[in-house]
């Protein structure tokens, strides 16, 4: 195995810009045409665990089919549990075979653990005062000022976007400066660096540079931000490749693609309710029904947050107050004790084009489970836009048709992917398809199909596959 340099960028719309940047273009020209896809769902913890271990989510167990607010709350209050992957990553395996590794800022890399070389990890906690950067061996913390590498932990506010952008540019520069020092000073066989700025930009500023986004404001000071970050990364990639030397294999990749967040919702629960599989609690659609009133208040609050943004205090209250959070993520309009099937918690306050259906097997009342799954799958396959012929579902299947593994039951009974412009809605008492009133909260979303993988081998060795997934990265590294 030649020395390997891995550069991981958390997001990808590289095809839009690659020809504008000399270093990325050079690697692309040397790399063979490869189609790369993420895992399902393309959530960061699951994706990075699959990259590191070569296992699908049902095998490694880091599966979060939950609402984004619940997940964000976990990020805010505690770091993702990385015990499942410690000792199982490609750098751990390489280390056990005598290869010296340098691992910089890996997602899921905090707390750090012993490696055959150097590992630097960062905390993702928002609200706890802890030292945000750890290093192994501890001597690294004495040799270098690691505070400059601290992650940016702020709830995005539109009035502070310029400040955030500047902070991310500075962080990327600090990451590069530190990594280049180690790259040149240390002996290594495998060097890995991860950087997340593109993910923040894509999530929060998408509507400022996508002219087809419904919230695109026209010419604005942020419309070149994504290009500018790629420009910064291209310069850094050139320095890293030069520092690594001509005999080094280079792999540049992302854990997912990016896309515009859906602007329309398909209220799957409405279909389930119409089939008697979901029981609504709202009896009267007026102010005399308390559940209707609470849902109306929630809808009004959502519109305010969508229009003006969620400040730090608002988000902190949501994180710290479970009952308020549940009002958004577990609709009061559903009688859960009498419901047989419903949309999974993945589709909460933000819209996603992927989701699942949870079936309460203890409430089937004699119905055959497999027949019910077939029935639900057929119903989803037949959803069409009213007045049009096109379907809204890209694919739908049983979870067993997606993956296999010891943790498969963490997935909903039925999983599906919609066309990109449609998101999964929770509403029961609204039309089948409604506008997405939370689009602006984070106008950018993850996309499974357009992850990137550029591979250059100094001896010209080609990969024997052209259709790859994240689980192929670890085996490629360890060839």
N, C-alpha and C positions, 0 to 999 in steps of 0.2 A: 504494500500500500504506500503510494507516495504521500508526502505531506498534503493535508487537506485543509483548505480555507473555506469555511461556511459563513455566508452573510445572509442573515434572516431579516427580512423587512416585513413588518406586520401589516400587510394589506397589499393589494395589487390592482393597479389599472395601467401597468407598465406599457402595454401595447399602444396606449395613446401617445407616449412620449419617447419611446426607446430610441428612435432614429435621431433624436435631438441631442443625445448624450453620448460622447465618444467612448467612454469606458463600458457602459452597459451595451452599447451597440457592438463593440468589439467582442464581448463575451457572447452575445446573442449570435453573432456571425460564426463563432467557433463552436457554439453549442448546436446539437442536432435538434430538429423540430420535435418538441415534446408537448403533448397535451397533458395538463396537470389539473386535478380536481381535489377539493378539500374533502373532509368527512361530513357526515350528516348527524345532527345539524352542524353548520360551520361555526361553532362557538369556540372561542380562543382556548379555554382550558382543555377541552376534548381534542382540539386540533393539535396543539403543541405536544400533548401526551402521546398522540399517535405518531407525530414526527420523531420524537425522541426514542420511542420504543419499537416502532414498526408494527404496533398492534392497533386494531380498530377499537373504537370506544367500548363496544360490548365485551372486549377482551381485557382492556386495562381498567375499566370501571369508572373513569372520569367522564361521567355523562350527566349533563345538567339540562334536562327537559323541564326547565322551570321558567318562571317569569323573569324578565330582565331586572326588575326592581328587586326581586328576591336575590338574584345573583349579585347585583350591584351592592346590595346590603352586605352580602358575604364579603365582597371585596373591601367594603368600607370598614367592617368590624374585625375581620380576620383574613389572613392570607390563605389562598387556596392550599389545601392539604396535598403536599407532594410526596407523602410517604409511599404512595402506590408506585411511583416511578423511580424512587431513589435506588441506585444500584442497577437499574434496568435500562438506562439510556445508552445511546450509541457511544457517548464519551466514557461512560462507566465500563462498557464492554471493551472498548479500545484500550482503556487504562489497564484492565486486567490482563491484556495481552502485551503489556509492556510499552504501550504508546503513551507519550506524555501529551497532556491536553491542556488547553487554555479555553475556558468557557466564560464568556462575558455576557452577563445580564439575561440569562435565559428566562423566558416566561415559565412560571412554576418553579423557579430556581431559588425561592426563599421560603424557609431557611435553607442555607447552603448545606452541603454534606461533603465529606472527604472525597477527593478525586486524586488521580495520579497526575498532579500538576497544580493548576490554579483554577479556582472558580469564584466568580463575583456575582452575587445575587442581590435583588432589590425587593423591598417590601411593597405590597400593593395597598396597605391599610391607609384609609383616609383620615380617620378620626382618633387614632391612638398615637401617643407620643413615644415612638420607639426609634432606635437607630435604624435608618432606612436602608443602609447598604452593609452587607456582610461579605467577607472574603475568606477563602481557604487557600493557603494557610493564613493564620491570623497576622503573620508578619507583613502581609500585603497592606493591611489597614494602617500599619505604622510607617510604611514606605511611601504611601501615596495619600493625597487628599481625596477621599472617596465621597465627601459630601457634595462635590460638584456633580456627582453621578446620581444624586437622589432623584427618584421619579417625581413627575409633576402630578400633584394630587389636588385637583380643584374641580368643582362642578362648573362646567362651562357656562359663562354668562356673556351674552352678546356684546355688552359694552366693554368687556375685557378681552375680546378675541385678539386684538393686536398685541396685548401683553402676553397672552398664551403663546401666540405664534413666535414672538421673540424668545420666550423661555424655551420653547421646543427647539428652535434653531441653536440656542446656546447649549442645550442638553446634548443634542446630536454632535455638536463640535467637541464637547467634553468627552462623550463616549468614544469618538474617533481618536482624540488625542491620547487618552489613556490606553486604548486598545493598540494603537500603533507603537506606543512605548513597549508594551509587553511583547508585541509581535516581533520587535527587533531585538529586545534584550533577553528574552527567554528562549530556551530550547523547547520545541514543540513538534508534535507530529499531526495534531488536530487542533485547529483554532476556530472557535465559533463565536460570532458576535450577533446579538439580536438588538434591534431598535424599533421602537413602536410609534414614532411621530406620525407616520403616514396613516396609521389607524385612527388617531385622534383627528387629524385633518379630514379624513374621509367621512367619519361619523358626523362631525359637527359643522363642517364648511361645505359639504357637498352642494347644497343649493346655491352657493355663491359662484360656482364654476361650471355647473351643468345647466346649459341654457334650456333644456327640456324639463327641468324640475319646475313643478307648479309654484314654488316659492322663489324662483330665480328673480333677483331684483333688478336685472339689467347690469350695465357697467358698474363695477364696484371695486373697492380696494383689495378684495380677497380673491378675485377670480384667477389670479396667477399663483396662488399659494401652493397648490399641489405641484405645479411645474417647478417652483422655486425649491421645494423640498427635494424633489427628484434631482434637481441640479446639484444641490448640496451633497446628496447621497452619491451621485455619480463621481464627484471629485474625491470623496472618501473611498469609494470602491477602487478607484484608480490607485490611490496611495496604498491601500491594503494589499492589492495585487502586486504592486511593485515591491512592497516590503516583504511579501511572502516569497518572492523569487519565481523564476521561470519553470522550475521543476515541481511546482505545487498545483494540485488539482483544485479547481474553484467551483463552488456550488452556490448559486444565488437563488433564494426561494422565498415564498410567502406561505402563510398558513391558510389563506383564503383570498378570494377576490373581493371586489367592492362593487356596489351598485346603488342606484337611487332607491331610497326606501319607498315601498308601495304607497300610492296615493289613493287607492281604493281598497276597501275591506270586503271580504266575502264572509258573511255571518254564518259560519258552519253550524253553530248552535241552533240557528233558526231552522235549518233543515232537520236536525236531530229532534227538535221540539215538534216539528210538523209530523214526524214519524212516530211520535209518542215515546221517544227514547230519552228525552230531556223534559223535566217538569218545571215550567216557569212559576215564579211566585207572584208576579204582578197580576192582579185581577182586574184593576181598573186603571185606565190610562189617563188619570187626572190627579189633582192634588189631594183627593180623598184617600188615595192609596199610599201609605207611608214608604213602601219599597219603590214605587214609581218616583216619589219625591226625592229619595236618596239617590237614585240613579240619575235624576235630572240635575241634582247638585253636583254629582261626580262629573257629569258631562260638561257642566258649566265650568268647573275648575280645570278640567282637561283643556278646554278651549283657551282659557286664560294662560295656562302654562305653555300651550302650543304657540300662542301669539307672542308672549312676552318673555318666555324662557323660564327655566327653573333656577332660582337663585340658591345660594349655599344653604340659607336657612330653610327654604322649602324642602330641598332634598334631604337635609339632615332630619327634619321632622318626619318625613316619609320613611327614612331608614330606621329611626329610633322608635317610631310608633307603629307597632304591628297592625293594630286595628285600622289605622288610616291606610297603610299599605295594602291590606287585604281588600279594602273597599275598591281599589283599582285592579287588583290581580285575581280576586275571587268574587265574582259578581254576586251581589245580594239578590239579583233578579232570578236566581236559579235555586230551586229546592233540591239541595244536594242529596237529601235522604231518599228522594224518590226518583233520582236521575240515574239512568242506566249507562248512558254514553254522553261524553262532553269533550270539548276541545281541551287539549292539554294546557298546562300553565305557561307554556312557552309564549303564548300569544297574549301578552298583557298590555301595558300602557303603550308600548311601541309596537308597530306593525312589522311582522316578518312574513316572508313568502313561503315559509316552511312550517310544518306543525305536525300534530298528531291527535288521535282520538283515543281517549281513555275509556275502557269499558269496565264497569263494576260487575265483576263476575258473580258476586254474592247477591246481585239483584236481578238476575236473569229470569227468575220465575219459571224455569222449565224450558226457556229458549236455548237452542243450541248455539254455543259460543262461536264456532267456526262459521255457521250459517249467518250469524249476525255480522261477523266481520265481512263476509262476502257481500252482504246486503249494504253495509256502510260503504264499502269500496265502490260498489256499483253506483250508489247515490252520488258519491263524490266525483266519479268519472263523468257523470252525466250533467254536472253543473255547467251551465252556459250563461253568458252575459245576456240579460233580458233584451230582446229585440235583435240579438246577434246570434250567429251560429258557432262562434269560437268558444272552445272550452276554457275554463280558468285553471284546471288542474293539469300540471305537466306530467306527474306520475303519482300513483298511490299504491301502497302494498302493505302486506303484513310485516311486522317487525322482523320475523324470521327470514323474510326474503331480502332484508337489508343487510343484516350482520348475523353472526353467530358468536357466542361467547358466554362466559359465566355471569356477566352483568347485563344480559339482554333484557331482562325484565325491568331495567331502568327506563327502557324505551316504552312509549305508548303502544297500545295493542295494534293500532293502525297508524302508519306514518305517510306523509304526503308532501309534495312540493308543488306550489302554484307557479303560474307564469309570473315573470318578474314584477309586472305592474299591479299585482294583486297581493294583498296581505290577509292574514287570518284574523277574522273578527269574532268577538264574543257575543255580540248582541243577540237577544232572543226576540225582542218585541219591536224590531226595526226591519226594513226591507232586506232582501237577500244581499244586495250590494249597496254599500254606502260609502261616502267620502271618508278618507282617513283623517280624522281631526287631530291626530298626534304627529303627523308627518314632520312638522318643523322642529319637534323636540330634538331629534337627531336625524337629519334628512338622509344620511348615508347608512347603508346596511352591508352586511357580509354577503358574499356570493360564493356558492360552492364550486361552480364550474370553472372559474377563471383564476385559480391559484397559479403561481408562476414557478418554473423550475428551469434554470439555466445551468448547464453542466459542461465544464471544460476539463479535459484530462490531458496532461502534457504529452502522453504517448499516443494520443488519438484514439483511445479505447472508446467504443460506442456502447450505449445501453441497448439491450436486446428488446426493450419495450418502448413504445411510443405513447401509449395511453397509461399514465401513472396516477397514483393517488398519494396522499401524505404518508401512508404506511410503507411506501417504497423508498422513502428518503433514507431511513436508517440502514437498510441493506445496501444501498448505493454507497453510503459513506464507508461502510465496513468491508467493501469489496477488496 
